[in-house]
Amino acid sequence: MIRNIKVEEKLAEIKEYWSPVIVGELNGQHVKLVKLLGEFVWHKHDSEDEMFYVISGDLKIEFRDKTISLKPNEFTVIPRGIEHRPVADSEVAVMLFEPISTLNTGDKVNELTKKDMKRI
């Protein structure tokens, strides 16, 4: 189905931090929106690359040897197998592009793991 996605409207529906929602799908990839606040779990994705596109706020992504900072309208691609931890000192809205098989916590399974993501 072809439709316009109004990102701000979809973000307004998200009430829980670190809980990605699916807003689109293309070529075996999910397009997800998520709000972040605080520190996430250290993790890696053994089989998938992961793209973070910052819509609002400032996002830090920590690696074992450095930290990068992303501002609105910036993105990064984290190659598969690279351990990382997203950190948001204040609320951040992010769009993710990931293969459908991607588990949000990668190689870790804990209370933040979302196996059945909501579609909005």
C-alpha positions in Angstrom: 0.0 0.0 0.0 1.4 3.4 -1.0 0.9 6.0 1.7 2.5 9.1 3.2 4.1 8.6 6.6 4.0 11.7 8.8 7.0 11.1 11.0 6.0 13.7 13.6 2.5 12.2 14.0 4.0 8.7 14.4 6.5 9.9 16.9 3.7 11.5 18.9 2.2 8.0 19.3 5.3 6.6 20.9 5.1 6.7 24.7 7.8 4.3 25.8 11.5 4.8 25.5 13.7 2.1 23.8 10.6 0.5 22.2 11.0 0.7 18.4 7.8 0.7 16.3 7.7 -0.3 12.6 6.5 2.4 10.3 7.5 0.9 6.9 9.1 -2.0 5.1 11.2 -2.2 2.0 13.5 -4.7 0.4 13.7 -6.9 3.5 14.3 -3.9 5.8 12.1 -2.4 8.5 11.9 1.3 8.9 11.5 1.9 12.6 11.0 4.9 14.8 12.1 5.0 18.4 12.4 7.5 21.3 15.5 7.1 23.4 16.4 8.4 26.9 19.2 7.2 29.1 21.7 4.4 28.4 21.0 1.3 26.4 22.7 -2.1 26.8 26.1 -2.9 25.2 25.4 -5.2 22.2 26.3 -6.1 18.7 24.5 -7.5 15.7 26.5 -10.4 14.3 24.6 -10.6 10.9 23.2 -7.2 10.3 24.4 -3.6 9.8 22.3 -1.0 11.6 21.5 2.6 10.5 20.7 5.4 13.0 19.2 8.6 11.6 18.6 11.3 14.3 15.4 13.2 13.9 15.6 15.3 17.0 17.9 15.5 20.0 21.5 14.6 20.4 22.5 10.9 20.4 25.8 9.5 21.5 26.9 6.0 20.4 29.6 4.5 22.5 32.1 2.0 21.2 34.8 0.4 23.2 37.4 2.7 21.8 35.5 5.9 21.1 32.2 7.8 21.2 30.5 9.5 18.3 27.8 12.2 18.6 24.9 12.6 16.1 22.7 15.7 15.8 19.4 16.1 14.0 19.6 15.2 10.3 22.8 13.2 10.8 23.1 9.4 10.6 25.6 6.6 11.0 25.8 3.0 9.9 27.2 0.6 12.4 28.7 -2.4 10.7 27.7 -5.9 11.8 29.8 -7.3 14.6 30.7 -3.9 16.2 29.8 -3.7 19.8 28.0 -0.4 20.7 25.8 1.3 23.2 23.4 4.2 22.3 23.2 6.9 25.0 20.7 9.8 25.2 21.2 12.4 27.9 17.9 13.9 26.9 15.1 12.7 24.7 16.1 11.7 21.2 14.0 10.6 18.3 15.6 8.2 15.8 14.7 6.5 12.6 16.3 3.0 12.2 16.8 1.1 9.0 17.5 -2.6 9.7 17.0 -6.0 8.2 13.7 -7.6 9.3 15.6 -10.2 11.3 17.3 -7.6 13.5 16.7 -7.9 17.2 16.9 -4.5 18.9 19.3 -5.8 21.6 21.4 -7.8 19.2 23.3 -10.5 20.9 21.8 -9.7 24.3 18.3 -10.7 25.5 16.9 -8.8 28.5 14.0 -6.7 29.6 14.7 -4.2 26.7 14.4 -6.9 24.0 11.4 -6.3 21.7 10.6 -9.5 19.8 7.2 -8.5 18.5 7.3 -4.8 17.5 4.2 -2.8 17.1 3.3 -1.4 13.7 1.9 2.1 13.6 
